[in-house]
Structures are given as structure tokens and as C-alpha cells.
Amino acid sequence: MAKELEHISEGESRKVAEASRETEWKQPSFLREMFLGNFRLDLIHPYPQPVEERAEFSAFYNAIKEFLRDEVDSVEIDVTGEYPEHVLDGFRKLGAFGMKIPKKYGGLGFSNIEYQKVMQLLGSLDGNLSALLSAHQSIGVPQPLKLFGSETLKKKYLPRCAAGEISAFALTEPQVGSDPARLQTSAEKTPEGDYILNGEKLWCTNGTLAKLLVVMARDPESKKISAFVVETAWPGVKIEHRCHFMGLRALANAVISFKNVRVPAENLIGDEGKGLKIALTTLNDGRLSIPNGSVGTCKLCLEICRKWSSERVQWGKPVGKHEAIAHKIADMAATTFAMESIVRLATEMSDHGGYDIRLEAAACKEWSTDRTWEIVDDTMQIRGGRGYETETSLAARGEEPIGVERMMRDYRINKIFEGSSEIMHLFMAREAVDKHLQVAGAMIDPEKSVAEKLSELPKMAAFYGTWYPTRWLGWGQWPRYQEFGALATHLRFCERNTRRLSRQIFHGMLVHQGKLQHKQAFLFRVVDIANELFAMAASVARAHGMEEAGHAEAANAAELADLFCRNARRKVVRLFHDLWANDDVRKYKVALRVLDGKHAWLEEGILGLEARATNLKPETVAGGKIEPLPMPKVRPVGTH
Ligand SMILES: Cc1cc2nc3c(=O)[nH]c(=O)nc-3n(C[C@H](O)[C@H](O)[C@H](O)COP(=O)(O)OP(=O)(O)OC[C@H]3O[C@@H](n4cnc5c(N)ncnc54)[C@H](O)[C@@H]3O)c2cc1C
């Protein structure tokens, strides 16, 4: 099969992705409406107010917080590159591997909001632990089984997962990163109805610890992809290699091979041929863990910067009072408020039902990881040299072990896995143009004949005849939204610019026609505008909700919402401008020339990649492991 897959074209990859897209929108989505030019404030306002925590959850939350504070040494986990047994056992005893698993299958039966509160807590302390728990239950066996598994599969495996048998999600392969069309692992059906699995999976998080895997594999005949629960103890399953990374050093990440592994028929998840859809839906649903963790990371950054910038005096005053640093701190607070506003909103919506949050979850993932990376970078800058120094080194010379360098190493991967930033943009962009493709797709399809195009005209006239003029005619001026007080102006901006955004998407289609799908710079700006408007609206709705509820911090929230919106408005204006005034074509041409080696001359004067490959000593490669550093006992700064 490898040979057949070598020449998969962009069009074929697109077809596979398109076939696994969830095309129906049974429930409303704030962002989908926005792409159509409808600013549906009613979908996010009133902003959901926190309800009193259930006693059962509070007891768990306090217990895990105490456990993390008293029993977990995140520096040790980072330096040794291993999860200590007592931490894994502690999680098992607490029931942390079954937070999202319904009680009837032995789990704790938490809501998404409850589960994500724990993810936020972990995001402020330890990326390795976040990844362990999240890979197990946000995307590992429990999640697809909950969504698509038969009762037999649920009964068989969910209690084991809840009890702490660690699971993992295995989609990626050496040739399959963002492009599942190239998937090569095969699942051949036997006459008895079982499946024989052959192939290799790459970068499977939890893989070296896992007892259970969700594996996506392809029928060699029909080429259709299915999803299976596979037990790692079965004959033919082998951990080939443990992967090591820049951060998340304890990640139990593996290359796993499958050689004639017999998978019983009942271990098929959902229907045959629906594996990719199951994988992508699992990711859609599990996608809120990273943003919730990111909120935790940003809150810790804020605490670090607030304290350090007040204490550290240079040039006659605390560094936080020099304007350059002060501005970073203000932006950090405002962005953290906005991030929490969208992430909490999407998480509440996912629990509440009645909403389709595919786009909101993707927006949270993309926007939060990009913003958090900037915030972590600013935190390192504000901590200066100490930001770059390891916790062990800081502790050894008597300073507070604040691990910004660990945070930076651990955080970076969030922009890559569970749907990279680029793939999140593409996913959202596809939905942004969806309605237009439904109505006018034939007109821009080069494969359609003139007659076919003409036959579509009445449908187009009926839709655009009313849709387009009304995208100009809404009212986004005073006194609309005046119940929001000083923040109303930002909602009016959102309303006007939502309609403007939808017009620009339509104009983009008219100008670029069939080529629009390749105009990533245009489409990504469209998505960036939508994300900023979403974050603005959610921030205002939340601040207003706090005021209505008589929250003690309502005025402070309004201050942060206002600053965030002011920043976002400038960004939106710039992005709209750049839609039509840019160097996109020129840049693409230059990139092609760079790829073609025309600018290889610029790489002169370095010891390049070739030198590195020949320098690497075989014993270093064989070890493949980062040696632990000598380590004084330190307690990392985190949630305590
Ligand atoms: C630490 C770690 C843990 C992981 N855990 C798991 C796991 O548990 N299970 C699992 O199945 N996988 C896992 N992965 C794999 C991860 O999901 C992939 O790395 C990710 O999907 C990206 O694939 P890739 O690295 O092959 O990049 P590629 O797909 O090769 O992409 C390279 C770059 O090109 C961009 N790109 C790709 N296609 C397009 C396009 N059409 N348009 C624009 N840009 C594009 C990408 O965004 C990226 O920037 C893990 C990876 C790492 C590093």
C-alpha cells in the first residue's frame, strides 16, 4: 500500500478530509452565524454564571489540589523524564483517570466544566501531567467509546480505563501528520469478521504506559478507515521506540508497531469505514482541554509577572513601572481575561447542549495556544535572565525556583498537536465558506459545464438577492446594546464588523473563485478576524454578566474587557486592510524560489545540516535519552 499512497494529491487529501467532515449543523453555532454575517449575541448572552460546585466535585478538586501540592514534584518529573509510580498510583486512587467516565462504568461522571477545572489546575503546574491525563481521557479510549462505542465495548473497557489502565490515541504515522489521506496502517478483515492489523504509529502519547489504544487503520480493499480498541498486551503489538522532545520530557510517547495483530470484530468502534470521522470528532470534542490548560498557564504567568515586576528594581523603579514592561503586563491581564471568557463559554456550551461548538472549540484551541505562547514569551522576557535559568539552578543558588524555561519548553507543542494552528485555521475557513459553496459552489467549480453553472443561477439569485443587501443594512450604531454601558461600543463594532466579514468572504469568493481554497493568507485573516470578534463579544458578555450578578470584581472585569477590546479592534482593522492590500502573491513567489534553492546562497557561512548528521555519535543515538541533571530538591512554583 505504501507505493499507492506515495502520490496522493492535494485534491485527494482534500476529498478524504471532506468525507470525514461533519457536515450537518443541527444546533446553532455563534461563529458559524458570524461567518454568515449574523451577530447572534443571544447565543452567548447572558453569559453563563458559575453555579455552586457540587460537593462531590469540590471534594475531588480539593483532594487533587492537595495531592499536586504535597506529593508531586514537577521538577523531578521534568529532570528525570519519568512519571513517578507514586504519582500514577495517587491519580488512580483519586479516580483521576476516570473523571469523564460515567459513574455506571466506574468513573467519577464529571461534567466537562468540572473536568476542565482540573485541566486548568494542571495547566498551571505541570505539562507532563496535563498530557498524561488529557491523552488518556480527552482523546484516548474513553472519549471515542463514550461518543461512538457499543454498549459491549463500553462495559468491557470503560471500567478498566476508570480504574487507571492508561490509554492512548494512535492516528499519526510517519507519513500521516496533518493529512490522514496517507494513512497506511492496514486492517484486513478475516473470514470470521475479525481484523488483522499491520503497520506503525508514531508519537503515540502515553504509548509506553498504555494498556489500551484507539487505533485508526485502513481496509486494504475498500481503502476505508476504521477505528479499533487494541490492547497492547496482544501478540504482535510492540513498542519500538520511546520518543523524546524539547519539553514534556516525561511524556510516555512511543512508536508502536502492529504485526499481524488479531483484533476481535467487537473491538471496532462505531461503523466500519467511519474511523476518520470518529478520530476527528473525538478531537473536536476533546479539543477544549488544551485551551483550559492554557488559561491555567496564563494565570500563572500573570502571578509570576505581577510579583516579579513589583519586586525587581532596575533604573530606579520596579521594572513593572517602566512603560515597556507595564504594557506587556496590561496586555497579559486583558488577554487572559478574554481567553478565559471564550474557553469557559465554549466549555459551558459543550455541557449545556443545544449548541454545536465545533468552531468555537477550534477557535479556542487556535487562539488560546497562540496567545498563550506570546504570554509565556513575555513572561520569560519580564523575568529576564532568571526566566531562562532552570528551576534547579535557581534553587541551587538560593533563588525562588520559578520554572519559566520549563513552561516554555513544555508549552510549545500545544500549537502543533491535536490539530496544528494551520489546520485549525483551515478547518474554520472551510466552514466560513461552507454556505457559499452550497449555494454558489457550482459557479466556481472548474469541472462544471456552462449548462450546469447556468442551472444554478435561480438558486443563487434567490439566496443572494436577500442575503447580500441585508449584510449592508444592519444597525451597528448607537443606541444599540446600550444596556452594556461603556462596553456597548465594542459590541456595536462586533455587529458592524460581523456583517463586513461576511461580505468580505463573499467578495473573496467572487475575486478568487475556485482558487480561494489555496488563498490561505486571505482565509486565515478571515478566521483571525472572527476569532478576535468572538473573544471581544465573549469578554463583554462576561464582564456584563458579572456586573448583573453583582460580582465583587465586576468593575475590574470591565476594565480588562475594555482594554482587550481596544487591542482587538486595532487588530481587526489591520486584518481587514490586509485582506486586500498585501504582499501575498509576491511572498508566495519568493517562497517557491527559496524552496527551489534560488536563495541557497544566503545559507553560506554556517555549519549546516550535513555537518550535524555526520557529527552525531552512534552511542548518543542509541541512548536516545536525555540524561537527568543532578537535582537539588525543589518545589516548583505552581498552584500553591
Ligand atoms: C509530543 C507529541 C505528542 C503527540 N501525540 C500524539 C498522539 O497521542 N496521537 C497521535 O495520533 N498523534 C500525536 N502527535 C502527532 C501530532 O498530532 C502531529 O505532530 C500533528 O498532527 C502535526 O503533524 P506533523 O508533525 O506530521 O506535521 P505535518 O503535517 O507534516 O505539518 C508540518 C507543518 O505544515 C503545516 N501544514 C500541514 N498541512 C498544511 C496545510 N494543508 N496547509 C497549511 N499548513 C499545513 C502544519 O501545520 C505544520 O506546521 C504528537 C506529536 C508530538 C510532537
The ligand as a MOL file (V3000), in Angstrom:
LIG
                    3D

  0  0  0     0  0            999 V3000
M  V30 BEGIN CTAB
M  V30 COUNTS 53 58 0 0 0
M  V30 BEGIN ATOM
M  V30 1 C 4.8220 15.4670 21.6110 0
M  V30 2 C 3.8570 14.9610 20.6170 0
M  V30 3 C 2.7490 14.2310 21.0330 0
M  V30 4 C 1.8460 13.7260 20.0970 0
M  V30 5 N 0.8220 12.9170 20.5000 0
M  V30 6 C 0.0510 12.2860 19.5680 0
M  V30 7 C -0.8930 11.2900 19.9440 0
M  V30 8 O -1.0840 10.9950 21.1170 0
M  V30 9 N -1.5800 10.6510 18.9620 0
M  V30 10 C -1.4110 10.9450 17.6460 0
M  V30 11 O -2.0600 10.3370 16.8000 0
M  V30 12 N -0.5330 11.9160 17.2550 0
M  V30 13 C 0.2070 12.5760 18.1830 0
M  V30 14 N 1.1260 13.5240 17.8030 0
M  V30 15 C 1.2020 13.9140 16.4100 0
M  V30 16 C 0.6920 15.3290 16.1750 0
M  V30 17 O -0.6980 15.3530 16.2770 0
M  V30 18 C 1.2530 15.7730 14.8320 0
M  V30 19 O 2.5690 16.1890 15.0780 0
M  V30 20 C 0.4550 16.8580 14.1820 0
M  V30 21 O -0.7480 16.3170 13.7200 0
M  V30 22 C 1.1760 17.5000 13.0230 0
M  V30 23 O 1.6630 16.5420 12.1570 0
M  V30 24 P 3.1900 16.5730 11.6890 0
M  V30 25 O 4.0130 16.8330 12.8740 0
M  V30 26 O 3.4660 15.3680 10.9010 0
M  V30 27 O 3.2640 17.8550 10.7720 0
M  V30 28 P 2.9170 17.9530 9.2180 0
M  V30 29 O 1.5240 17.5130 8.9630 0
M  V30 30 O 3.9970 17.3180 8.4410 0
M  V30 31 O 2.9590 19.5180 9.0140 0
M  V30 32 C 4.1600 20.2930 9.0590 0
M  V30 33 C 3.7640 21.7590 9.0940 0
M  V30 34 O 2.9730 22.0790 7.9460 0
M  V30 35 C 1.7060 22.5840 8.3320 0
M  V30 36 N 0.7020 22.0750 7.3980 0
M  V30 37 C 0.3710 20.7950 7.1240 0
M  V30 38 N -0.6000 20.7440 6.2140 0
M  V30 39 C -0.9030 22.0170 5.8860 0
M  V30 40 C -1.8270 22.6380 5.0010 0
M  V30 41 N -2.6720 21.9160 4.2480 0
M  V30 42 N -1.8520 23.9790 4.9380 0
M  V30 43 C -1.0450 24.7410 5.7000 0
M  V30 44 N -0.1430 24.2240 6.5480 0
M  V30 45 C -0.0790 22.8830 6.6480 0
M  V30 46 C 1.4820 22.0570 9.7440 0
M  V30 47 O 0.5810 22.8620 10.4860 0
M  V30 48 C 2.8890 22.1180 10.2990 0
M  V30 49 O 3.1700 23.4230 10.6880 0
M  V30 50 C 2.0330 14.0260 18.7270 0
M  V30 51 C 3.1290 14.7900 18.3240 0
M  V30 52 C 4.0360 15.2360 19.2420 0
M  V30 53 C 5.2290 16.0020 18.7580 0
M  V30 END ATOM
M  V30 BEGIN BOND
M  V30 1 1 1 2
M  V30 2 1 2 3
M  V30 3 2 2 52
M  V30 4 2 3 4
M  V30 5 1 4 5
M  V30 6 1 4 50
M  V30 7 2 5 6
M  V30 8 1 6 7
M  V30 9 1 6 13
M  V30 10 2 7 8
M  V30 11 1 7 9
M  V30 12 1 9 10
M  V30 13 2 10 11
M  V30 14 1 10 12
M  V30 15 2 12 13
M  V30 16 1 13 14
M  V30 17 1 14 15
M  V30 18 1 14 50
M  V30 19 1 15 16
M  V30 20 1 16 17
M  V30 21 1 16 18
M  V30 22 1 18 19
M  V30 23 1 18 20
M  V30 24 1 20 21
M  V30 25 1 20 22
M  V30 26 1 22 23
M  V30 27 1 23 24
M  V30 28 2 24 25
M  V30 29 1 24 26
M  V30 30 1 24 27
M  V30 31 1 27 28
M  V30 32 2 28 29
M  V30 33 1 28 30
M  V30 34 1 28 31
M  V30 35 1 31 32
M  V30 36 1 32 33
M  V30 37 1 33 34
M  V30 38 1 33 48
M  V30 39 1 34 35
M  V30 40 1 35 36
M  V30 41 1 35 46
M  V30 42 1 36 37
M  V30 43 1 36 45
M  V30 44 2 37 38
M  V30 45 1 38 39
M  V30 46 1 39 40
M  V30 47 2 39 45
M  V30 48 1 40 41
M  V30 49 2 40 42
M  V30 50 1 42 43
M  V30 51 2 43 44
M  V30 52 1 44 45
M  V30 53 1 46 47
M  V30 54 1 46 48
M  V30 55 1 48 49
M  V30 56 2 50 51
M  V30 57 1 51 52
M  V30 58 1 52 53
M  V30 END BOND
M  V30 END CTAB
M  END
